[in-house]
Amino acid sequence: MLISGVESTEAILLRKRKFSDTSLIVSWCTESFGCVQTVAKGARRAKSPFAGKLDLFFEAEISIVHSRKSDLHTLTEVVVKNPFPGIRTNYLRTQTAAYFVELIEICTERDHREPELFGLLRRAFAYLDANHPTPRAAAHFETELARIAGVHDTKKLNADPAFALGNLFGRLPLSRTPLLKTLAAEAKDRSK
């Protein structure tokens, strides 16, 4: 939606970091613009309009003004839609969500619109919000991401989607191996 230079979209907060004494750089996976970076001016001030609205994995309706000079856009408004609180109830859920974010950051170009990617992340976070992560859930996310990236043919079941993503983008997150080991151990313990 475009209103006097301000555009709105559904988004999920991927990462945030300090930009200045008062501002943050916030990375989002959006429905309309792909993965974007925004500057949240004044977000570190005590009375900021962004207070309590910029936390990892939050789904929100955001309004931004696109920069003509760089890929760092200006965040003007955030309305939290779903904080996915269940993700924070368990370290393994948080670790799995962080892995999904890392994988998306590796496998996407900034400002490249891919609404299917946003839908995948939203479904994954909804799953983690309500369920304990499993090796199957992680594999499903990798498979769907590989399909969206165009490097995995679901008809060829013998192909490894994570391997295809790693080949295409040059690497996979370092957190993948320890996460998969922990998920496998947890699944084994739960089956006892």
C-alpha positions as CSV (number, residue, x, y, z in Angstrom):
1,M,0.0,0.0,0.0
2,L,1.5,3.4,-1.0
3,I,0.5,6.6,0.8
4,S,2.6,9.7,0.2
5,G,5.9,7.8,0.0
6,V,5.1,5.5,2.9
7,E,4.5,1.8,2.0
8,S,3.0,-0.8,4.4
9,T,3.4,-4.6,4.4
10,E,3.3,-7.6,6.7
11,A,6.7,-8.5,8.0
12,I,8.6,-10.7,10.4
13,L,11.6,-9.2,12.4
14,L,14.7,-11.2,11.6
15,R,17.5,-9.3,13.3
16,K,18.2,-6.0,14.9
17,R,21.5,-4.2,15.8
18,K,22.7,-0.8,17.1
19,F,23.0,1.9,14.4
20,S,23.7,4.9,16.7
21,D,23.2,5.9,20.3
22,T,19.4,6.3,19.6
23,S,18.7,4.2,16.5
24,L,18.6,0.6,15.4
25,I,19.0,-1.2,12.1
26,V,16.2,-3.8,11.8
27,S,16.1,-6.5,9.2
28,W,12.7,-7.9,8.1
29,C,11.3,-10.6,5.9
30,T,8.3,-8.9,4.3
31,E,5.4,-10.1,2.2
32,S,5.6,-7.2,-0.3
33,F,9.3,-6.2,-0.5
34,G,11.3,-9.4,0.3
35,C,14.0,-9.1,2.9
36,V,14.7,-5.5,3.7
37,Q,16.8,-3.5,6.2
38,T,15.3,-0.5,7.9
39,V,16.6,2.2,10.3
40,A,14.3,2.7,13.3
41,K,15.2,6.3,14.2
42,G,15.0,6.9,18.0
43,A,14.2,3.3,18.7
44,R,16.7,3.1,21.6
45,R,15.2,6.1,23.4
46,A,13.0,5.3,26.5
47,K,9.9,7.0,25.1
48,S,10.3,5.7,21.5
49,P,7.1,4.9,19.6
50,F,8.8,1.6,18.8
51,A,9.2,0.6,22.4
52,G,8.2,-3.1,22.9
53,K,7.5,-3.6,19.2
54,L,10.9,-4.6,17.9
55,D,11.7,-8.0,19.2
56,L,13.1,-11.0,17.3
57,F,10.6,-13.1,15.5
58,F,7.7,-10.6,15.9
59,E,5.2,-10.5,13.0
60,A,4.0,-7.0,12.4
61,E,2.4,-4.6,9.9
62,I,5.2,-2.2,9.2
63,S,5.3,1.1,7.3
64,I,8.5,2.2,5.6
65,V,9.8,4.9,3.3
66,H,12.1,3.4,0.7
67,S,15.5,5.0,0.3
68,R,16.5,6.1,-3.2
69,K,20.2,6.1,-2.3
70,S,20.8,2.8,-0.5
71,D,19.2,-0.4,0.6
72,L,18.6,1.0,4.1
73,H,15.0,2.2,4.3
74,T,13.3,4.2,7.0
75,L,10.9,2.5,9.4
76,T,8.0,4.8,10.3
77,E,5.5,2.6,12.1
78,V,5.2,-0.9,13.6
79,V,1.9,-2.6,14.6
80,V,2.6,-6.0,16.2
81,K,0.3,-8.7,14.9
82,N,1.8,-11.9,16.4
83,P,4.7,-12.0,18.8
84,F,4.9,-15.8,18.6
85,P,5.4,-16.1,22.4
86,G,5.7,-19.9,22.3
87,I,9.0,-19.6,20.5
88,R,10.6,-18.0,23.6
89,T,9.3,-20.7,26.0
90,N,12.0,-23.2,25.1
91,Y,15.6,-22.7,24.1
92,L,15.3,-25.3,21.3
93,R,12.4,-23.5,19.7
94,T,14.3,-20.3,19.8
95,Q,17.4,-22.0,18.4
96,T,15.4,-23.5,15.6
97,A,13.7,-20.2,14.7
98,A,17.2,-18.5,14.7
99,Y,18.4,-21.2,12.3
100,F,15.5,-20.6,10.0
101,V,16.3,-16.9,10.0
102,E,20.0,-17.5,9.3
103,L,19.1,-19.8,6.4
104,I,16.7,-17.2,4.9
105,E,19.4,-14.5,5.2
106,I,21.9,-16.7,3.3
107,C,19.4,-17.7,0.6
108,T,17.8,-14.4,-0.3
109,E,18.8,-11.2,-2.0
110,R,17.8,-7.9,-0.3
111,D,14.8,-6.1,-1.7
112,H,13.9,-9.0,-3.9
113,R,10.2,-9.7,-3.6
114,E,9.3,-13.3,-2.8
115,P,5.9,-13.6,-1.0
116,E,6.2,-17.4,-0.8
117,L,9.3,-17.0,1.4
118,F,7.3,-14.8,3.9
119,G,4.5,-17.3,3.9
120,L,7.0,-20.1,4.6
121,L,8.6,-18.3,7.5
122,R,5.2,-17.3,9.0
123,R,4.1,-21.0,8.9
124,A,7.4,-22.1,10.4
125,F,7.1,-19.7,13.3
126,A,3.4,-20.6,13.9
127,Y,4.5,-24.2,14.1
128,L,7.3,-23.4,16.6
129,D,4.9,-21.2,18.5
130,A,2.7,-24.2,19.3
131,N,5.0,-27.3,18.8
132,H,8.3,-28.7,19.9
133,P,10.8,-28.6,16.9
134,T,11.6,-31.9,15.3
135,P,14.2,-33.1,12.7
136,R,11.3,-33.5,10.3
137,A,10.2,-29.8,10.8
138,A,13.7,-28.6,10.0
139,A,13.9,-30.8,6.9
140,H,10.5,-29.6,5.7
141,F,11.7,-25.9,6.1
142,E,14.9,-26.7,4.1
143,T,12.9,-28.5,1.4
144,E,10.4,-25.7,1.0
145,L,13.2,-23.1,0.9
146,A,15.1,-25.0,-1.7
147,R,11.9,-25.4,-3.8
148,I,11.3,-21.6,-3.6
149,A,14.9,-20.9,-4.5
150,G,14.4,-23.2,-7.5
151,V,17.1,-25.7,-6.6
152,H,15.1,-28.7,-5.4
153,D,12.8,-30.8,-7.4
154,T,10.3,-32.4,-5.1
155,K,9.8,-35.2,-7.6
156,K,13.4,-36.3,-7.1
157,L,13.1,-37.5,-3.5
158,N,16.7,-38.7,-3.3
159,A,18.1,-35.2,-3.6
160,D,19.2,-33.4,-0.4
161,P,17.6,-29.9,-0.4
162,A,20.1,-28.5,2.2
163,F,23.0,-29.7,0.1
164,A,21.4,-28.0,-3.0
165,L,21.0,-24.7,-1.0
166,G,24.6,-25.0,0.3
167,N,25.9,-25.5,-3.3
168,L,23.9,-22.6,-4.7
169,F,24.7,-20.1,-2.0
170,G,28.2,-21.3,-1.0
171,R,27.4,-22.3,2.5
172,L,24.8,-23.2,5.1
173,P,24.6,-21.7,8.6
174,L,27.2,-23.1,11.0
175,S,24.4,-23.6,13.5
176,R,22.8,-26.3,11.4
177,T,24.9,-29.3,12.5
178,P,24.6,-28.8,16.2
179,L,20.9,-28.0,15.9
180,L,20.2,-31.2,13.9
181,K,22.2,-33.2,16.5
182,T,20.2,-31.7,19.3
183,L,16.9,-32.2,17.5
184,A,17.7,-35.9,16.8
185,A,18.7,-36.5,20.4
186,E,15.5,-34.8,21.7
187,A,13.4,-36.9,19.2
188,K,15.1,-40.1,20.5
189,D,14.5,-39.1,24.1
190,R,10.8,-38.4,23.4
191,S,10.3,-41.7,21.7
192,K,11.5,-43.6,24.8
